[in-house]
Amino acid sequence: MGEYGGTQICLDGHTITYNYELGSPLQAKHCRKCGKETITQCLSCNAAIRGKYNIPNIITAGYKYELPNLCHECGQPYPWTQTLLDNAVEIVALDEYLDNDDKEIIGVNPCI
């Protein structure tokens, strides 16, 4: 019935445009907010990042795009999600009250 538009998002997770294939004047190689490079595809499987779901002859008012965390095709985290996960692991590594066995379960190198 409808189809997803493609989205362009920077590596930090700022949405550039959620209808990339329409040739939006908002398209950019680098983000205007942070300067990071932009992507339109999953870096793991090259599937297009889903944007707005478009239905022919239907106009959507007040649409708010929801930033995806994981690729709909391969399930891998997008770069902005991976950054959050890496930061969380780094914070856990600093917890002096968490024992090394628990840190290993979370994926923290206990030698840090």
C-alpha positions as CSV (number, residue, x, y, z in Angstrom):
1,M,0.0,0.0,0.0
2,G,2.7,2.5,1.0
3,E,6.5,2.5,1.4
4,Y,9.1,4.0,3.6
5,G,11.1,7.0,2.5
6,G,14.8,6.9,3.0
7,T,16.4,8.9,5.9
8,Q,19.6,10.7,6.1
9,I,21.0,10.9,9.7
10,C,24.4,12.0,11.0
11,L,26.6,9.6,12.9
12,D,25.6,11.3,16.2
13,G,21.9,10.7,15.5
14,H,20.7,14.1,14.2
15,T,18.0,13.6,11.5
16,I,18.9,15.6,8.3
17,T,15.9,14.5,6.3
18,Y,13.4,11.6,6.5
19,N,12.4,11.7,2.8
20,Y,15.9,11.5,1.3
21,E,14.9,10.0,-2.1
22,L,12.8,13.1,-2.8
23,G,16.0,15.1,-3.3
24,S,15.3,17.4,-0.4
25,P,17.3,20.6,-0.2
26,L,18.1,19.6,3.3
27,Q,20.4,16.8,2.2
28,A,24.0,17.3,3.4
29,K,27.3,15.4,3.6
30,H,27.9,16.7,7.1
31,C,25.5,17.6,9.9
32,R,24.7,21.3,10.4
33,K,24.5,20.7,14.2
34,C,27.7,18.7,15.0
35,G,29.6,18.5,11.7
36,K,29.7,14.7,11.7
37,E,29.3,12.7,8.4
38,T,25.8,11.7,7.4
39,I,24.6,8.2,6.3
40,T,21.5,6.9,4.5
41,Q,22.2,3.2,5.0
42,C,23.1,0.8,7.7
43,L,26.9,0.5,8.0
44,S,26.6,-3.3,8.7
45,C,24.2,-4.5,5.9
46,N,23.7,-1.4,3.7
47,A,19.9,-1.5,4.1
48,A,18.4,2.0,3.7
49,I,17.5,3.7,7.0
50,R,13.8,3.9,7.1
51,G,12.2,7.3,7.1
52,K,8.6,8.3,6.9
53,Y,6.0,5.8,5.8
54,N,4.4,7.3,2.8
55,I,0.9,6.3,1.5
56,P,0.0,7.6,-2.0
57,N,-2.6,10.4,-2.0
58,I,-2.4,10.8,1.8
59,I,-1.0,13.9,3.4
60,T,0.3,13.7,7.0
61,A,0.1,16.7,9.2
62,G,2.2,17.0,12.4
63,Y,4.4,14.1,11.5
64,K,7.3,13.5,14.0
65,Y,10.1,11.2,12.9
66,E,11.3,8.7,15.5
67,L,15.0,8.0,15.3
68,P,15.6,4.3,15.0
69,N,18.1,2.6,17.3
70,L,18.6,-0.6,15.4
71,C,18.6,-1.6,11.7
72,H,15.3,-3.1,10.7
73,E,17.1,-5.5,8.4
74,C,20.1,-6.9,10.3
75,G,19.3,-5.8,13.9
76,Q,22.7,-4.1,14.4
77,P,22.8,-0.8,16.3
78,Y,23.2,2.3,14.3
79,P,26.3,4.4,15.1
80,W,24.4,6.8,17.5
81,T,23.1,3.8,19.4
82,Q,26.5,2.1,19.5
83,T,28.0,5.3,20.9
84,L,25.4,5.2,23.8
85,L,26.1,1.6,24.4
86,D,29.9,2.1,24.5
87,N,29.5,5.1,26.8
88,A,27.4,3.0,29.2
89,V,30.0,0.3,29.3
90,E,32.7,2.9,30.0
91,I,30.6,4.3,32.9
92,V,30.1,0.8,34.3
93,A,33.9,0.2,34.1
94,L,34.4,3.1,36.5
95,D,32.1,1.6,39.1
96,E,34.5,0.5,41.9
97,Y,31.7,-1.3,43.8
98,L,30.9,-3.7,40.9
99,D,33.0,-6.9,41.1
100,N,35.0,-8.1,38.1
101,D,32.7,-11.1,37.4
102,D,29.8,-8.7,36.9
103,K,31.9,-6.4,34.8
104,E,32.8,-9.3,32.5
105,I,29.1,-10.2,32.0
106,I,28.4,-6.6,30.9
107,G,31.4,-6.7,28.5
108,V,33.8,-4.5,30.5
109,N,37.5,-5.4,30.6
110,P,38.0,-5.7,34.4
111,C,41.6,-4.6,34.0
112,I,40.5,-1.1,33.1
